[in-house]
Amino acid sequence: MWKDLDPKKITSSVCMQCAACCKHTTQYKETKERYALNKIEYLMAMFGKPREDFRLTTDGKVWRIAATFKCVQLNPDNTCKIYEKRPNTCERFNCFVTANISKTLPENYENIKKYVDRQ
């Protein structure tokens, strides 16, 4: 049974340990492997992304490409280049609110749990 998470526990110090909201994965589907490989090449060129940002899987019928995108303002250590002047949508986002709606833990919950427990 789901127990709601307390959104007040997502402080800036907790948020900066995760940065899941600054990353997202998009799925693409293709009917043939060669189409999927071409799509990956296209996405690499279009977005200037390295090959390791893409995962290719198949169930034998459909080829799935998972492409991970990161905000251009995200530093390698999960800090934000523009945190003090970030857009309103970033400032308002709270992964615990989203988790409570979907009744699933946030993507990087295991990474931030120790910081949340200190709050």
C-alpha positions as CSV (number, residue, x, y, z in Angstrom):
1,M,0.0,0.0,0.0
2,W,1.3,3.4,-1.0
3,K,2.3,5.9,1.8
4,D,2.5,9.5,0.5
5,L,6.0,11.1,0.6
6,D,6.4,14.4,2.3
7,P,7.1,17.1,-0.4
8,K,8.6,19.4,2.2
9,K,11.5,17.0,2.5
10,I,12.7,17.9,-1.0
11,T,15.0,20.8,-0.2
12,S,17.6,22.3,-2.5
13,S,20.3,20.2,-0.8
14,V,18.3,17.0,-1.4
15,C,17.4,18.0,-4.9
16,M,21.0,18.5,-6.0
17,Q,21.9,15.0,-5.1
18,C,19.6,13.6,-7.7
19,A,18.8,15.8,-10.6
20,A,16.5,13.3,-12.1
21,C,14.1,16.1,-13.1
22,C,17.0,17.5,-15.2
23,K,17.2,14.2,-17.2
24,H,14.6,12.3,-19.1
25,T,14.6,9.2,-21.3
26,T,12.6,9.1,-24.5
27,Q,11.6,5.9,-26.3
28,Y,11.7,5.4,-30.0
29,K,10.4,2.2,-31.8
30,E,11.5,0.8,-35.1
31,T,10.5,-2.3,-37.0
32,K,14.0,-3.3,-38.1
33,E,17.4,-3.2,-36.5
34,R,18.9,-1.2,-39.4
35,Y,16.2,1.4,-39.0
36,A,17.0,1.6,-35.3
37,L,20.7,2.0,-35.9
38,N,20.0,4.7,-38.4
39,K,17.8,6.5,-35.9
40,I,20.6,6.4,-33.3
41,E,23.1,7.9,-35.8
42,Y,20.5,10.6,-36.7
43,L,19.9,11.4,-33.0
44,M,23.6,11.5,-32.2
45,A,24.2,13.9,-35.1
46,M,21.1,16.0,-34.4
47,F,21.7,16.4,-30.7
48,G,25.5,16.0,-30.5
49,K,25.0,13.1,-28.1
50,P,27.5,10.2,-27.6
51,R,26.6,6.6,-28.4
52,E,26.5,5.7,-24.7
53,D,23.4,7.9,-24.3
54,F,21.4,5.3,-26.3
55,R,20.2,1.8,-25.4
56,L,19.0,-0.5,-28.1
57,T,16.8,-3.5,-27.2
58,T,14.4,-5.8,-29.0
59,D,11.7,-8.3,-28.2
60,G,12.2,-9.9,-31.7
61,K,9.4,-7.9,-33.3
62,V,10.2,-4.3,-32.3
63,W,13.5,-2.5,-31.8
64,R,13.4,0.0,-29.0
65,I,15.8,2.9,-28.6
66,A,16.0,4.6,-25.2
67,A,17.6,8.0,-25.5
68,T,18.7,9.9,-22.4
69,F,18.6,13.7,-22.5
70,K,20.1,16.0,-19.9
71,C,19.5,19.7,-19.4
72,V,22.3,21.8,-20.8
73,Q,22.5,23.6,-17.5
74,L,23.3,20.4,-15.5
75,N,26.9,20.1,-14.3
76,P,28.5,16.6,-14.1
77,D,28.1,16.7,-10.3
78,N,24.3,17.3,-10.6
79,T,24.5,20.9,-9.7
80,C,22.8,23.5,-11.9
81,K,24.7,26.2,-13.7
82,I,21.7,28.6,-13.3
83,Y,20.2,27.3,-10.0
84,E,19.7,30.8,-8.5
85,K,18.0,32.0,-11.7
86,R,16.5,28.8,-12.9
87,P,13.1,28.8,-14.8
88,N,9.9,28.8,-12.7
89,T,9.0,25.3,-14.0
90,C,12.3,24.0,-12.5
91,E,11.8,25.8,-9.2
92,R,8.2,24.5,-8.8
93,F,9.0,20.9,-9.6
94,N,9.0,18.5,-6.7
95,C,9.5,14.8,-7.4
96,F,7.6,13.7,-4.3
97,V,4.5,15.4,-5.5
98,T,4.9,13.6,-8.8
99,A,5.6,10.3,-7.0
100,N,2.5,10.7,-4.8
101,I,0.3,11.2,-8.0
102,S,1.8,8.1,-9.7
103,K,2.2,6.1,-6.5
104,T,5.7,5.2,-7.5
105,L,9.0,6.2,-6.0
106,P,11.1,8.9,-7.8
107,E,13.6,7.5,-10.3
108,N,16.6,8.1,-8.1
109,Y,15.0,7.6,-4.8
110,E,17.7,5.2,-3.5
111,N,20.3,8.0,-4.2
112,I,18.4,10.7,-2.2
113,K,16.8,8.6,0.5
114,K,19.7,9.2,3.0
115,Y,19.4,12.9,2.4
116,V,15.6,12.9,2.8
117,D,15.8,10.9,6.0
118,R,18.0,13.7,7.5
119,Q,15.3,16.3,7.0
